[in-house]
Amino acid sequence: MTYEQILSEIKNKIYHPVYFLMGEEPYFIDSISDAIESTVLDEADKAFNQIVLYGKDVNVHDIVTQARNFPMMGNYLVIIVKEAQDVKNIETMEPFLEMIPPTTILVLNYKYKKLDKRLKFAKTLDKNYVLFESKKLKDWDIPRWIVNFLGNHNYKIQQKACQMLSDYLGTDLQKIRNELEKLMIAVPQKKEIDDADVEYNIGISKDFNIFELQKAISYGNFPKAVQIINYFGDNTKGNPLIVTVTMLYAYYCKILKLHYATDKSKDNVASFMGISPYYVDDYFEATRRYNIRKCVENIAILREFDLKSKGYNSGDVSQKDLYREMIFKLMR
């Protein structure tokens, strides 16, 4: 079952005796677990029929014993095992699954790990219960996730604003959600969220950010690039050199990749490179300015400044001066 299907069933009060939620992305696991914790029982029933356990404190026998009980004056007994990845030999629970009554909802939050799907335990969960694998989203999936999240709350966001959030917040979905909730509080629902809203409420500059720097590099706009670099150098806490180097490395790798693309149609390039279609024209412009040899040379330059950002062979040079030296070498 998908994340959306599971949440839809919970919303429609369709429950399963066991939910085994595993994988690298904690956000989806927490969202499903929180939906069950907050909606199955009302506040009065929770005092008697909702139990929260922690993996380090319990074993399989403890969990099964609790799960085999019946609800007290209610329809369901909800048992949530947080940090279930810390339960030793959790796969030994398999023979006891069929003993869990239909009035129990057992939720096992197995974060940052996953079961071997060849195990009988995993096969039984997958066949008769809910076995959900929570996978990390890729960088290029984040803008769509942002649009969908806001859409579910009747908000719209402009493409540039969406990409600014994606570029600066990375793939931490809980962090992104927290920032989106700030925006939804601050911005009227009927207004489309734009880059000015992001700048004012989240603190990401709409004029001096990595997106604008990459654009300046793509079009050879050296004065603009220096302006942005100076801003970064004056605000290194929010714009550490090592982060900028990492993002520019990914940027030049994508330019290099585009040079070797056989199908250069816009949609294929966006898919092939894992970028938003919004950026494709900028990358085409960059390939005209930076040939394969210059891309390889610039990747080597970024490696040099990666080391310098970590204090290797940089002496007492400030980050601002390192920024200036780097942009000069990249764009010369």
SULNORTA-V909970 format. One record per residue. N is the residue number from 1. RES is the residue in three letters. PSI is psi in whole degrees, 0 to 359 (NA if undefined). BURIAL is # if it has 9 or more other C-alpha atoms within 8 Angstrom, else .. Layout:
BEGIN
N:RES:PSI:BURIAL, N:RES:PSI:BURIAL
END
This chain:
BEGIN
1:MET:145:., 2:THR:166:., 3:TYR:314:#, 4:GLU:320:., 5:GLN:318:., 6:ILE:313:#, 7:LEU:323:#, 8:SER:317:., 9:GLU:317:#, 10:ILE:317:#, 11:LYS:324:., 12:ASN:14:., 13:LYS:36:., 14:ILE:113:., 15:TYR:158:., 16:HIS:152:#, 17:PRO:328:#, 18:VAL:132:#, 19:TYR:115:#, 20:PHE:107:#, 21:LEU:111:#, 22:MET:163:#, 23:GLY:179:#, 24:GLU:337:#, 25:GLU:105:#, 26:PRO:336:#, 27:TYR:311:., 28:PHE:322:#, 29:ILE:311:#, 30:ASP:322:#, 31:SER:316:., 32:ILE:313:#, 33:SER:317:#, 34:ASP:324:., 35:ALA:319:#, 36:ILE:315:#, 37:GLU:326:#, 38:SER:344:., 39:THR:334:., 40:VAL:314:#, 41:LEU:148:#, 42:ASP:172:., 43:GLU:324:., 44:ALA:319:., 45:ASP:331:#, 46:LYS:326:#, 47:ALA:329:., 48:PHE:329:., 49:ASN:14:#, 50:GLN:124:#, 51:ILE:131:., 52:VAL:124:., 53:LEU:160:#, 54:TYR:135:#, 55:GLY:323:#, 56:LYS:340:., 57:ASP:352:., 58:VAL:165:#, 59:ASN:181:#, 60:VAL:319:#, 61:HIS:317:., 62:ASP:315:., 63:ILE:313:#, 64:VAL:319:#, 65:THR:315:., 66:GLN:319:., 67:ALA:336:#, 68:ARG:355:#, 69:ASN:167:#, 70:PHE:154:#, 71:PRO:151:#, 72:MET:111:., 73:MET:44:., 74:GLY:178:., 75:ASN:332:., 76:TYR:149:#, 77:LEU:118:#, 78:VAL:123:#, 79:ILE:120:#, 80:ILE:121:#, 81:VAL:105:#, 82:LYS:149:#, 83:GLU:44:#, 84:ALA:344:#, 85:GLN:345:#, 86:ASP:357:., 87:VAL:122:#, 88:LYS:138:., 89:ASN:46:., 90:ILE:336:., 91:GLU:343:., 92:THR:358:., 93:MET:343:#, 94:GLU:311:#, 95:PRO:340:., 96:PHE:353:., 97:LEU:320:., 98:GLU:347:., 99:MET:351:., 100:ILE:123:#, 101:PRO:157:#, 102:PRO:348:., 103:THR:356:#, 104:THR:140:#, 105:ILE:105:#, 106:LEU:121:#, 107:VAL:121:#, 108:LEU:111:#, 109:ASN:97:#, 110:TYR:79:#, 111:LYS:149:#, 112:TYR:4:#, 113:LYS:171:#, 114:LYS:152:#, 115:LEU:150:., 116:ASP:115:., 117:LYS:354:., 118:ARG:345:., 119:LEU:148:#, 120:LYS:324:., 121:PHE:311:#, 122:ALA:319:#, 123:LYS:320:#, 124:THR:317:#, 125:LEU:316:#, 126:ASP:326:#, 127:LYS:318:., 128:ASN:347:., 129:TYR:210:#, 130:VAL:115:#, 131:LEU:111:#, 132:PHE:129:#, 133:GLU:120:., 134:SER:109:#, 135:LYS:145:., 136:LYS:139:., 137:LEU:148:., 138:LYS:162:., 139:ASP:317:#, 140:TRP:351:., 141:ASP:341:., 142:ILE:314:#, 143:PRO:318:#, 144:ARG:322:., 145:TRP:319:., 146:ILE:313:#, 147:VAL:316:#, 148:ASN:318:., 149:PHE:312:., 150:LEU:322:#, 151:GLY:323:#, 152:ASN:342:., 153:HIS:18:., 154:ASN:37:., 155:TYR:153:#, 156:LYS:155:#, 157:ILE:140:#, 158:GLN:153:#, 159:GLN:317:., 160:LYS:317:., 161:ALA:319:#, 162:CYS:316:#, 163:GLN:327:#, 164:MET:314:#, 165:LEU:315:#, 166:SER:315:#, 167:ASP:320:#, 168:TYR:334:., 169:LEU:350:#, 170:GLY:217:., 171:THR:13:#, 172:ASP:100:., 173:LEU:325:., 174:GLN:321:., 175:LYS:317:., 176:ILE:316:#, 177:ARG:317:., 178:ASN:318:., 179:GLU:324:#, 180:LEU:324:#, 181:GLU:325:., 182:LYS:315:#, 183:LEU:319:#, 184:MET:333:#, 185:ILE:321:., 186:ALA:330:., 187:VAL:131:#, 188:PRO:144:., 189:GLN:327:., 190:LYS:350:., 191:LYS:134:., 192:GLU:128:#, 193:ILE:128:#, 194:ASP:182:#, 195:ASP:328:#, 196:ALA:321:., 197:ASP:318:#, 198:VAL:317:#, 199:GLU:314:#, 200:TYR:320:., 201:ASN:333:#, 202:ILE:338:#, 203:GLY:18:., 204:ILE:122:#, 205:SER:131:., 206:LYS:344:#, 207:ASP:333:., 208:PHE:80:#, 209:ASN:172:#, 210:ILE:327:#, 211:PHE:313:., 212:GLU:326:#, 213:LEU:314:#, 214:GLN:321:#, 215:LYS:317:#, 216:ALA:321:#, 217:ILE:317:#, 218:SER:320:#, 219:TYR:6:#, 220:GLY:27:., 221:ASN:82:#, 222:PHE:315:#, 223:PRO:318:., 224:LYS:318:#, 225:ALA:318:#, 226:VAL:321:#, 227:GLN:314:., 228:ILE:317:#, 229:ILE:320:#, 230:ASN:320:#, 231:TYR:315:#, 232:PHE:317:#, 233:GLY:330:#, 234:ASP:348:., 235:ASN:57:., 236:THR:338:#, 237:LYS:318:., 238:GLY:348:., 239:ASN:63:#, 240:PRO:142:#, 241:LEU:319:#, 242:ILE:326:#, 243:VAL:316:., 244:THR:317:#, 245:VAL:316:#, 246:THR:317:#, 247:MET:325:#, 248:LEU:328:#, 249:TYR:313:#, 250:ALA:323:., 251:TYR:312:#, 252:TYR:329:#, 253:CYS:323:#, 254:LYS:322:#, 255:ILE:316:#, 256:LEU:319:#, 257:LYS:321:#, 258:LEU:325:#, 259:HIS:326:#, 260:TYR:359:., 261:ALA:136:., 262:THR:320:., 263:ASP:108:., 264:LYS:26:., 265:SER:150:., 266:LYS:314:., 267:ASP:319:., 268:ASN:319:#, 269:VAL:317:#, 270:ALA:316:#, 271:SER:314:., 272:PHE:320:., 273:MET:351:#, 274:GLY:43:., 275:ILE:164:#, 276:SER:141:#, 277:PRO:336:., 278:TYR:330:., 279:TYR:351:., 280:VAL:315:#, 281:ASP:323:., 282:ASP:321:#, 283:TYR:323:#, 284:PHE:317:#, 285:GLU:321:#, 286:ALA:324:#, 287:THR:331:#, 288:ARG:332:., 289:ARG:330:#, 290:TYR:104:#, 291:ASN:180:#, 292:ILE:316:., 293:ARG:316:., 294:LYS:325:., 295:CYS:314:#, 296:VAL:319:#, 297:GLU:318:., 298:ASN:327:#, 299:ILE:322:#, 300:ALA:321:., 301:ILE:317:#, 302:LEU:326:#, 303:ARG:319:., 304:GLU:316:., 305:PHE:340:#, 306:ASP:315:#, 307:LEU:317:#, 308:LYS:324:#, 309:SER:338:#, 310:LYS:8:., 311:GLY:3:., 312:TYR:119:., 313:ASN:34:., 314:SER:352:., 315:GLY:223:., 316:ASP:18:., 317:VAL:134:., 318:SER:161:., 319:GLN:325:#, 320:LYS:317:#, 321:ASP:324:#, 322:LEU:318:#, 323:TYR:313:#, 324:ARG:316:#, 325:GLU:319:., 326:MET:312:#, 327:ILE:327:#, 328:PHE:315:., 329:LYS:323:#, 330:LEU:325:., 331:MET:1:., 332:ARG:NA:.
END
